[in-house]
Amino acid sequence: MNIPLMNDETRNRQIMERIPAGRWGQPSDLGGAAVFLASPASDYIDGHTIVVDGGWMGR
């Protein structure tokens, strides 16, 4: 899905400048959030969005 953006040198640089983690996300980056949500540690979590974006939204 992001391959065209990754291959466009200008857009890739612009996007990378906005990601505090300094890299594109990988499907495996969702694993920690999924494990947390499936665990008892999240039993009292309700109606919240967990953003897994390398810091993009928090910037």
PDB file of N, CA, C, O and CB in Angstrom:
ATOM      1  N   MET A   1       0.816  -1.185   0.000  1.00  0.00           N
ATOM      2  CA  MET A   1       0.000   0.000   0.000  1.00  0.00           C
ATOM      3  C   MET A   1       0.867   1.259   0.000  1.00  0.00           C
ATOM      4  O   MET A   1       0.535   2.228  -0.682  1.00  0.00           O
ATOM      5  CB  MET A   1      -0.933  -0.008   1.198  1.00  0.00           C
ATOM      6  N   ASN A   2       1.956   1.265   0.740  1.00  0.00           N
ATOM      7  CA  ASN A   2       2.829   2.437   0.810  1.00  0.00           C
ATOM      8  C   ASN A   2       3.986   2.385  -0.172  1.00  0.00           C
ATOM      9  O   ASN A   2       4.803   3.306  -0.209  1.00  0.00           O
ATOM     10  CB  ASN A   2       3.367   2.586   2.197  1.00  0.00           C
ATOM     11  N   ILE A   3       4.072   1.339  -0.956  1.00  0.00           N
ATOM     12  CA  ILE A   3       5.209   1.165  -1.868  1.00  0.00           C
ATOM     13  C   ILE A   3       5.406   2.378  -2.781  1.00  0.00           C
ATOM     14  O   ILE A   3       6.541   2.833  -2.922  1.00  0.00           O
ATOM     15  CB  ILE A   3       5.012  -0.091  -2.715  1.00  0.00           C
ATOM     16  N   PRO A   4       4.350   2.926  -3.414  1.00  0.00           N
ATOM     17  CA  PRO A   4       4.578   4.102  -4.265  1.00  0.00           C
ATOM     18  C   PRO A   4       5.180   5.284  -3.498  1.00  0.00           C
ATOM     19  O   PRO A   4       6.037   5.990  -4.028  1.00  0.00           O
ATOM     20  CB  PRO A   4       3.271   4.532  -4.908  1.00  0.00           C
ATOM     21  N   LEU A   5       4.741   5.502  -2.261  1.00  0.00           N
ATOM     22  CA  LEU A   5       5.306   6.597  -1.458  1.00  0.00           C
ATOM     23  C   LEU A   5       6.747   6.312  -1.073  1.00  0.00           C
ATOM     24  O   LEU A   5       7.587   7.212  -1.080  1.00  0.00           O
ATOM     25  CB  LEU A   5       4.468   6.826  -0.197  1.00  0.00           C
ATOM     26  N   MET A   6       7.031   5.068  -0.738  1.00  0.00           N
ATOM     27  CA  MET A   6       8.396   4.696  -0.372  1.00  0.00           C
ATOM     28  C   MET A   6       9.348   4.839  -1.553  1.00  0.00           C
ATOM     29  O   MET A   6      10.516   5.186  -1.378  1.00  0.00           O
ATOM     30  CB  MET A   6       8.432   3.265   0.155  1.00  0.00           C
ATOM     31  N   ASN A   7       8.851   4.575  -2.742  1.00  0.00           N
ATOM     32  CA  ASN A   7       9.689   4.645  -3.940  1.00  0.00           C
ATOM     33  C   ASN A   7       9.853   6.060  -4.478  1.00  0.00           C
ATOM     34  O   ASN A   7      10.762   6.316  -5.268  1.00  0.00           O
ATOM     35  CB  ASN A   7       9.111   3.771  -5.014  1.00  0.00           C
ATOM     36  N   ASP A   8       8.991   6.981  -4.065  1.00  0.00           N
ATOM     37  CA  ASP A   8       9.093   8.382  -4.479  1.00  0.00           C
ATOM     38  C   ASP A   8      10.059   9.072  -3.511  1.00  0.00           C
ATOM     39  O   ASP A   8       9.706   9.337  -2.362  1.00  0.00           O
ATOM     40  CB  ASP A   8       7.672   9.095  -4.490  1.00  0.00           C
ATOM     41  N   GLU A   9      11.259   9.356  -3.971  1.00  0.00           N
ATOM     42  CA  GLU A   9      12.323   9.875  -3.106  1.00  0.00           C
ATOM     43  C   GLU A   9      11.906  11.134  -2.350  1.00  0.00           C
ATOM     44  O   GLU A   9      12.187  11.261  -1.158  1.00  0.00           O
ATOM     45  CB  GLU A   9      13.559  10.168  -3.930  1.00  0.00           C
ATOM     46  N   THR A  10      11.243  12.057  -3.024  1.00  0.00           N
ATOM     47  CA  THR A  10      10.838  13.315  -2.393  1.00  0.00           C
ATOM     48  C   THR A  10       9.785  13.076  -1.325  1.00  0.00           C
ATOM     49  O   THR A  10       9.929  13.542  -0.195  1.00  0.00           O
ATOM     50  CB  THR A  10      10.307  14.295  -3.442  1.00  0.00           C
ATOM     51  N   ARG A  11       8.724  12.349  -1.674  1.00  0.00           N
ATOM     52  CA  ARG A  11       7.650  12.080  -0.700  1.00  0.00           C
ATOM     53  C   ARG A  11       8.160  11.235   0.462  1.00  0.00           C
ATOM     54  O   ARG A  11       7.794  11.476   1.613  1.00  0.00           O
ATOM     55  CB  ARG A  11       6.467  11.366  -1.385  1.00  0.00           C
ATOM     56  N   ASN A  12       8.998  10.252   0.169  1.00  0.00           N
ATOM     57  CA  ASN A  12       9.546   9.405   1.225  1.00  0.00           C
ATOM     58  C   ASN A  12      10.319  10.262   2.236  1.00  0.00           C
ATOM     59  O   ASN A  12      10.155  10.092   3.444  1.00  0.00           O
ATOM     60  CB  ASN A  12      10.465   8.309   0.624  1.00  0.00           C
ATOM     61  N   ARG A  13      11.145  11.165   1.753  1.00  0.00           N
ATOM     62  CA  ARG A  13      11.914  12.044   2.638  1.00  0.00           C
ATOM     63  C   ARG A  13      10.979  12.916   3.472  1.00  0.00           C
ATOM     64  O   ARG A  13      11.186  13.072   4.676  1.00  0.00           O
ATOM     65  CB  ARG A  13      12.879  12.927   1.821  1.00  0.00           C
ATOM     66  N   GLN A  14       9.939  13.492   2.833  1.00  0.00           N
ATOM     67  CA  GLN A  14       8.991  14.341   3.549  1.00  0.00           C
ATOM     68  C   GLN A  14       8.278  13.569   4.658  1.00  0.00           C
ATOM     69  O   GLN A  14       8.093  14.084   5.761  1.00  0.00           O
ATOM     70  CB  GLN A  14       7.967  14.924   2.576  1.00  0.00           C
ATOM     71  N   ILE A  15       7.887  12.358   4.364  1.00  0.00           N
ATOM     72  CA  ILE A  15       7.187  11.538   5.353  1.00  0.00           C
ATOM     73  C   ILE A  15       8.126  11.136   6.480  1.00  0.00           C
ATOM     74  O   ILE A  15       7.760  11.211   7.653  1.00  0.00           O
ATOM     75  CB  ILE A  15       6.587  10.288   4.692  1.00  0.00           C
ATOM     76  N   MET A  16       9.328  10.712   6.131  1.00  0.00           N
ATOM     77  CA  MET A  16      10.283  10.276   7.148  1.00  0.00           C
ATOM     78  C   MET A  16      10.649  11.408   8.107  1.00  0.00           C
ATOM     79  O   MET A  16      10.935  11.157   9.277  1.00  0.00           O
ATOM     80  CB  MET A  16      11.541   9.732   6.485  1.00  0.00           C
ATOM     81  N   GLU A  17      10.642  12.643   7.626  1.00  0.00           N
ATOM     82  CA  GLU A  17      10.925  13.798   8.480  1.00  0.00           C
ATOM     83  C   GLU A  17       9.845  13.990   9.541  1.00  0.00           C
ATOM     84  O   GLU A  17      10.093  14.622  10.568  1.00  0.00           O
ATOM     85  CB  GLU A  17      11.050  15.064   7.632  1.00  0.00           C
ATOM     86  N   ARG A  18       8.657  13.453   9.304  1.00  0.00           N
ATOM     87  CA  ARG A  18       7.535  13.604  10.241  1.00  0.00           C
ATOM     88  C   ARG A  18       7.381  12.436  11.202  1.00  0.00           C
ATOM     89  O   ARG A  18       6.597  12.525  12.147  1.00  0.00           O
ATOM     90  CB  ARG A  18       6.258  13.777   9.475  1.00  0.00           C
ATOM     91  N   ILE A  19       8.100  11.353  10.989  1.00  0.00           N
ATOM     92  CA  ILE A  19       7.946  10.170  11.839  1.00  0.00           C
ATOM     93  C   ILE A  19       9.072  10.157  12.877  1.00  0.00           C
ATOM     94  O   ILE A  19      10.219   9.871  12.531  1.00  0.00           O
ATOM     95  CB  ILE A  19       7.960   8.854  10.983  1.00  0.00           C
ATOM     96  N   PRO A  20       8.763  10.464  14.150  1.00  0.00           N
ATOM     97  CA  PRO A  20       9.804  10.477  15.175  1.00  0.00           C
ATOM     98  C   PRO A  20      10.559   9.156  15.314  1.00  0.00           C
ATOM     99  O   PRO A  20      11.737   9.160  15.674  1.00  0.00           O
ATOM    100  CB  PRO A  20       9.198  10.831  16.489  1.00  0.00           C
ATOM    101  N   ALA A  21       9.912   8.037  15.038  1.00  0.00           N
ATOM    102  CA  ALA A  21      10.587   6.735  15.137  1.00  0.00           C
ATOM    103  C   ALA A  21      11.646   6.580  14.051  1.00  0.00           C
ATOM    104  O   ALA A  21      12.527   5.727  14.163  1.00  0.00           O
ATOM    105  CB  ALA A  21       9.564   5.592  15.039  1.00  0.00           C
ATOM    106  N   GLY A  22      11.568   7.397  13.000  1.00  0.00           N
ATOM    107  CA  GLY A  22      12.588   7.394  11.961  1.00  0.00           C
ATOM    108  C   GLY A  22      12.514   6.259  10.959  1.00  0.00           C
ATOM    109  O   GLY A  22      13.485   5.988  10.254  1.00  0.00           O
ATOM    110  N   ARG A  23      11.370   5.592  10.890  1.00  0.00           N
ATOM    111  CA  ARG A  23      11.231   4.495   9.927  1.00  0.00           C
ATOM    112  C   ARG A  23       9.757   4.270   9.621  1.00  0.00           C
ATOM    113  O   ARG A  23       8.875   4.695  10.366  1.00  0.00           O
ATOM    114  CB  ARG A  23      11.879   3.190  10.470  1.00  0.00           C
ATOM    115  N   TRP A  24       9.517   3.594   8.511  1.00  0.00           N
ATOM    116  CA  TRP A  24       8.162   3.184   8.163  1.00  0.00           C
ATOM    117  C   TRP A  24       7.732   2.077   9.116  1.00  0.00           C
ATOM    118  O   TRP A  24       8.560   1.293   9.580  1.00  0.00           O
ATOM    119  CB  TRP A  24       8.076   2.710   6.678  1.00  0.00           C
ATOM    120  N   GLY A  25       6.444   2.016   9.403  1.00  0.00           N
ATOM    121  CA  GLY A  25       5.913   0.953  10.244  1.00  0.00           C
ATOM    122  C   GLY A  25       5.870  -0.369   9.505  1.00  0.00           C
ATOM    123  O   GLY A  25       5.776  -0.420   8.279  1.00  0.00           O
ATOM    124  N   GLN A  26       5.939  -1.429  10.279  1.00  0.00           N
ATOM    125  CA  GLN A  26       5.858  -2.791   9.754  1.00  0.00           C
ATOM    126  C   GLN A  26       4.633  -3.465  10.371  1.00  0.00           C
ATOM    127  O   GLN A  26       4.204  -3.084  11.460  1.00  0.00           O
ATOM    128  CB  GLN A  26       7.169  -3.604  10.064  1.00  0.00           C
ATOM    129  N   PRO A  27       4.066  -4.456   9.692  1.00  0.00           N
ATOM    130  CA  PRO A  27       2.929  -5.169  10.288  1.00  0.00           C
ATOM    131  C   PRO A  27       3.241  -5.695  11.692  1.00  0.00           C
ATOM    132  O   PRO A  27       2.361  -5.733  12.551  1.00  0.00           O
ATOM    133  CB  PRO A  27       2.514  -6.327   9.390  1.00  0.00           C
ATOM    134  N   SER A  28       4.474  -6.093  11.921  1.00  0.00           N
ATOM    135  CA  SER A  28       4.845  -6.629  13.237  1.00  0.00           C
ATOM    136  C   SER A  28       4.760  -5.571  14.341  1.00  0.00           C
ATOM    137  O   SER A  28       4.707  -5.920  15.520  1.00  0.00           O
ATOM    138  CB  SER A  28       6.258  -7.203  13.186  1.00  0.00           C
ATOM    139  N   ASP A  29       4.747  -4.292  13.980  1.00  0.00           N
ATOM    140  CA  ASP A  29       4.637  -3.230  14.974  1.00  0.00           C
ATOM    141  C   ASP A  29       3.283  -3.245  15.683  1.00  0.00           C
ATOM    142  O   ASP A  29       3.148  -2.685  16.771  1.00  0.00           O
ATOM    143  CB  ASP A  29       4.860  -1.880  14.317  1.00  0.00           C
ATOM    144  N   LEU A  30       2.298  -3.870  15.084  1.00  0.00           N
ATOM    145  CA  LEU A  30       0.975  -3.953  15.698  1.00  0.00           C
ATOM    146  C   LEU A  30       0.900  -5.038  16.764  1.00  0.00           C
ATOM    147  O   LEU A  30      -0.033  -5.061  17.567  1.00  0.00           O
ATOM    148  CB  LEU A  30      -0.073  -4.209  14.637  1.00  0.00           C
ATOM    149  N   GLY A  31       1.874  -5.930  16.773  1.00  0.00           N
ATOM    150  CA  GLY A  31       1.853  -7.073  17.682  1.00  0.00           C
ATOM    151  C   GLY A  31       1.764  -6.702  19.146  1.00  0.00           C
ATOM    152  O   GLY A  31       0.979  -7.293  19.887  1.00  0.00           O
ATOM    153  N   GLY A  32       2.553  -5.735  19.576  1.00  0.00           N
ATOM    154  CA  GLY A  32       2.538  -5.339  20.986  1.00  0.00           C
ATOM    155  C   GLY A  32       1.174  -4.828  21.423  1.00  0.00           C
ATOM    156  O   GLY A  32       0.689  -5.181  22.499  1.00  0.00           O
ATOM    157  N   ALA A  33       0.555  -3.997  20.589  1.00  0.00           N
ATOM    158  CA  ALA A  33      -0.778  -3.482  20.919  1.00  0.00           C
ATOM    159  C   ALA A  33      -1.802  -4.609  20.945  1.00  0.00           C
ATOM    160  O   ALA A  33      -2.672  -4.636  21.816  1.00  0.00           O
ATOM    161  CB  ALA A  33      -1.207  -2.403  19.910  1.00  0.00           C
ATOM    162  N   ALA A  34      -1.707  -5.536  20.003  1.00  0.00           N
ATOM    163  CA  ALA A  34      -2.646  -6.659  19.951  1.00  0.00           C
ATOM    164  C   ALA A  34      -2.502  -7.551  21.177  1.00  0.00           C
ATOM    165  O   ALA A  34      -3.501  -7.977  21.757  1.00  0.00           O
ATOM    166  CB  ALA A  34      -2.430  -7.481  18.676  1.00  0.00           C
ATOM    167  N   VAL A  35      -1.264  -7.836  21.575  1.00  0.00           N
ATOM    168  CA  VAL A  35      -1.030  -8.667  22.764  1.00  0.00           C
ATOM    169  C   VAL A  35      -1.580  -7.961  24.003  1.00  0.00           C
ATOM    170  O   VAL A  35      -2.223  -8.589  24.844  1.00  0.00           O
ATOM    171  CB  VAL A  35       0.489  -8.972  22.939  1.00  0.00           C
ATOM    172  N   PHE A  36      -1.329  -6.673  24.113  1.00  0.00           N
ATOM    173  CA  PHE A  36      -1.848  -5.912  25.250  1.00  0.00           C
ATOM    174  C   PHE A  36      -3.373  -5.968  25.297  1.00  0.00           C
ATOM    175  O   PHE A  36      -3.954  -6.242  26.347  1.00  0.00           O
ATOM    176  CB  PHE A  36      -1.377  -4.455  25.179  1.00  0.00           C
ATOM    177  N   LEU A  37      -4.021  -5.708  24.161  1.00  0.00           N
ATOM    178  CA  LEU A  37      -5.482  -5.692  24.139  1.00  0.00           C
ATOM    179  C   LEU A  37      -6.087  -7.063  24.414  1.00  0.00           C
ATOM    180  O   LEU A  37      -7.206  -7.158  24.920  1.00  0.00           O
ATOM    181  CB  LEU A  37      -5.970  -5.184  22.806  1.00  0.00           C
ATOM    182  N   ALA A  38      -5.361  -8.113  24.087  1.00  0.00           N
ATOM    183  CA  ALA A  38      -5.849  -9.473  24.324  1.00  0.00           C
ATOM    184  C   ALA A  38      -5.525  -9.969  25.734  1.00  0.00           C
ATOM    185  O   ALA A  38      -5.957 -11.055  26.121  1.00  0.00           O
ATOM    186  CB  ALA A  38      -5.251 -10.423  23.299  1.00  0.00           C
ATOM    187  N   SER A  39      -4.780  -9.194  26.492  1.00  0.00           N
ATOM    188  CA  SER A  39      -4.344  -9.631  27.820  1.00  0.00           C
ATOM    189  C   SER A  39      -5.247  -9.058  28.913  1.00  0.00           C
ATOM    190  O   SER A  39      -5.991  -8.108  28.671  1.00  0.00           O
ATOM    191  CB  SER A  39      -2.886  -9.212  28.068  1.00  0.00           C
ATOM    192  N   PRO A  40      -5.180  -9.630  30.104  1.00  0.00           N
ATOM    193  CA  PRO A  40      -5.936  -9.088  31.233  1.00  0.00           C
ATOM    194  C   PRO A  40      -5.534  -7.653  31.589  1.00  0.00           C
ATOM    195  O   PRO A  40      -6.304  -6.942  32.235  1.00  0.00           O
ATOM    196  CB  PRO A  40      -5.752  -9.977  32.440  1.00  0.00           C
ATOM    197  N   ALA A  41      -4.347  -7.224  31.180  1.00  0.00           N
ATOM    198  CA  ALA A  41      -3.904  -5.857  31.477  1.00  0.00           C
ATOM    199  C   ALA A  41      -4.821  -4.806  30.855  1.00  0.00           C
ATOM    200  O   ALA A  41      -4.837  -3.660  31.303  1.00  0.00           O
ATOM    201  CB  ALA A  41      -2.481  -5.651  30.980  1.00  0.00           C
ATOM    202  N   SER A  42      -5.576  -5.180  29.839  1.00  0.00           N
ATOM    203  CA  SER A  42      -6.457  -4.216  29.171  1.00  0.00           C
ATOM    204  C   SER A  42      -7.916  -4.377  29.585  1.00  0.00           C
ATOM    205  O   SER A  42      -8.797  -3.784  28.962  1.00  0.00           O
ATOM    206  CB  SER A  42      -6.338  -4.361  27.666  1.00  0.00           C
ATOM    207  N   ASP A  43      -8.189  -5.163  30.617  1.00  0.00           N
ATOM    208  CA  ASP A  43      -9.574  -5.439  31.016  1.00  0.00           C
ATOM    209  C   ASP A  43     -10.401  -4.186  31.292  1.00  0.00           C
ATOM    210  O   ASP A  43     -11.613  -4.198  31.076  1.00  0.00           O
ATOM    211  CB  ASP A  43      -9.579  -6.304  32.238  1.00  0.00           C
ATOM    212  N   TYR A  44      -9.793  -3.131  31.752  1.00  0.00           N
ATOM    213  CA  TYR A  44     -10.541  -1.928  32.107  1.00  0.00           C
ATOM    214  C   TYR A  44     -10.450  -0.846  31.022  1.00  0.00           C
ATOM    215  O   TYR A  44     -10.876   0.289  31.236  1.00  0.00           O
ATOM    216  CB  TYR A  44     -10.030  -1.375  33.431  1.00  0.00           C
ATOM    217  N   ILE A  45      -9.902  -1.200  29.875  1.00  0.00           N
ATOM    218  CA  ILE A  45      -9.804  -0.275  28.737  1.00  0.00           C
ATOM    219  C   ILE A  45     -11.099  -0.373  27.939  1.00  0.00           C
ATOM    220  O   ILE A  45     -11.535  -1.469  27.587  1.00  0.00           O
ATOM    221  CB  ILE A  45      -8.553  -0.601  27.829  1.00  0.00           C
ATOM    222  N   ASP A  46     -11.708   0.766  27.657  1.00  0.00           N
ATOM    223  CA  ASP A  46     -12.957   0.766  26.900  1.00  0.00           C
ATOM    224  C   ASP A  46     -13.066   2.068  26.111  1.00  0.00           C
ATOM    225  O   ASP A  46     -12.937   3.158  26.669  1.00  0.00           O
ATOM    226  CB  ASP A  46     -14.181   0.589  27.844  1.00  0.00           C
ATOM    227  N   GLY A  47     -13.300   1.943  24.829  1.00  0.00           N
ATOM    228  CA  GLY A  47     -13.553   3.117  24.009  1.00  0.00           C
ATOM    229  C   GLY A  47     -12.359   4.026  23.804  1.00  0.00           C
ATOM    230  O   GLY A  47     -12.507   5.248  23.806  1.00  0.00           O
ATOM    231  N   HIS A  48     -11.190   3.459  23.629  1.00  0.00           N
ATOM    232  CA  HIS A  48      -9.989   4.261  23.419  1.00  0.00           C
ATOM    233  C   HIS A  48      -9.305   3.816  22.134  1.00  0.00           C
ATOM    234  O   HIS A  48      -9.324   2.632  21.796  1.00  0.00           O
ATOM    235  CB  HIS A  48      -9.021   4.140  24.626  1.00  0.00           C
ATOM    236  N   THR A  49      -8.710   4.744  21.426  1.00  0.00           N
ATOM    237  CA  THR A  49      -7.950   4.430  20.223  1.00  0.00           C
ATOM    238  C   THR A  49      -6.479   4.299  20.589  1.00  0.00           C
ATOM    239  O   THR A  49      -5.896   5.204  21.185  1.00  0.00           O
ATOM    240  CB  THR A  49      -8.156   5.515  19.131  1.00  0.00           C
ATOM    241  N   ILE A  50      -5.888   3.178  20.231  1.00  0.00           N
ATOM    242  CA  ILE A  50      -4.454   2.987  20.439  1.00  0.00           C
ATOM    243  C   ILE A  50      -3.779   3.250  19.098  1.00  0.00           C
ATOM    244  O   ILE A  50      -3.960   2.498  18.141  1.00  0.00           O
ATOM    245  CB  ILE A  50      -4.123   1.535  20.987  1.00  0.00           C
ATOM    246  N   VAL A  51      -3.012   4.306  19.043  1.00  0.00           N
ATOM    247  CA  VAL A  51      -2.360   4.716  17.801  1.00  0.00           C
ATOM    248  C   VAL A  51      -0.983   4.057  17.724  1.00  0.00           C
ATOM    249  O   VAL A  51      -0.144   4.235  18.607  1.00  0.00           O
ATOM    250  CB  VAL A  51      -2.239   6.272  17.716  1.00  0.00           C
ATOM    251  N   VAL A  52      -0.770   3.300  16.661  1.00  0.00           N
ATOM    252  CA  VAL A  52       0.519   2.640  16.425  1.00  0.00           C
ATOM    253  C   VAL A  52       1.067   3.256  15.138  1.00  0.00           C
ATOM    254  O   VAL A  52       0.841   2.744  14.042  1.00  0.00           O
ATOM    255  CB  VAL A  52       0.375   1.040  16.312  1.00  0.00           C
ATOM    256  N   ASP A  53       1.795   4.371  15.294  1.00  0.00           N
ATOM    257  CA  ASP A  53       2.217   5.121  14.107  1.00  0.00           C
ATOM    258  C   ASP A  53       3.624   5.701  14.212  1.00  0.00           C
ATOM    259  O   ASP A  53       3.976   6.602  13.451  1.00  0.00           O
ATOM    260  CB  ASP A  53       1.250   6.233  13.849  1.00  0.00           C
ATOM    261  N   GLY A  54       4.422   5.203  15.132  1.00  0.00           N
ATOM    262  CA  GLY A  54       5.796   5.680  15.258  1.00  0.00           C
ATOM    263  C   GLY A  54       5.919   7.102  15.770  1.00  0.00           C
ATOM    264  O   GLY A  54       6.986   7.708  15.669  1.00  0.00           O
ATOM    265  N   GLY A  55       4.837   7.644  16.321  1.00  0.00           N
ATOM    266  CA  GLY A  55       4.848   8.994  16.856  1.00  0.00           C
ATOM    267  C   GLY A  55       4.292  10.053  15.918  1.00  0.00           C
ATOM    268  O   GLY A  55       4.299  11.238  16.252  1.00  0.00           O
ATOM    269  N   TRP A  56       3.811   9.643  14.747  1.00  0.00           N
ATOM    270  CA  TRP A  56       3.293  10.586  13.744  1.00  0.00           C
ATOM    271  C   TRP A  56       2.229  11.511  14.341  1.00  0.00           C
ATOM    272  O   TRP A  56       2.320  12.729  14.183  1.00  0.00           O
ATOM    273  CB  TRP A  56       2.705   9.819  12.544  1.00  0.00           C
ATOM    274  N   MET A  57       1.229  10.959  15.019  1.00  0.00           N
ATOM    275  CA  MET A  57       0.126  11.771  15.539  1.00  0.00           C
ATOM    276  C   MET A  57       0.550  12.640  16.726  1.00  0.00           C
ATOM    277  O   MET A  57      -0.006  13.719  16.930  1.00  0.00           O
ATOM    278  CB  MET A  57      -1.029  10.870  15.952  1.00  0.00           C
ATOM    279  N   GLY A  58       1.510  12.189  17.494  1.00  0.00           N
ATOM    280  CA  GLY A  58       1.942  12.936  18.666  1.00  0.00           C
ATOM    281  C   GLY A  58       2.877  14.081  18.354  1.00  0.00           C
ATOM    282  O   GLY A  58       3.196  14.885  19.230  1.00  0.00           O
ATOM    283  N   ARG A  59       3.309  14.159  17.137  1.00  0.00           N
ATOM    284  CA  ARG A  59       4.271  15.178  16.742  1.00  0.00           C
ATOM    285  C   ARG A  59       3.643  16.523  16.668  1.00  0.00           C
ATOM    286  O   ARG A  59       4.317  17.502  16.347  1.00  0.00           O
ATOM    287  CB  ARG A  59       4.890  14.842  15.430  1.00  0.00           C
TER     288      ARG A  59
END
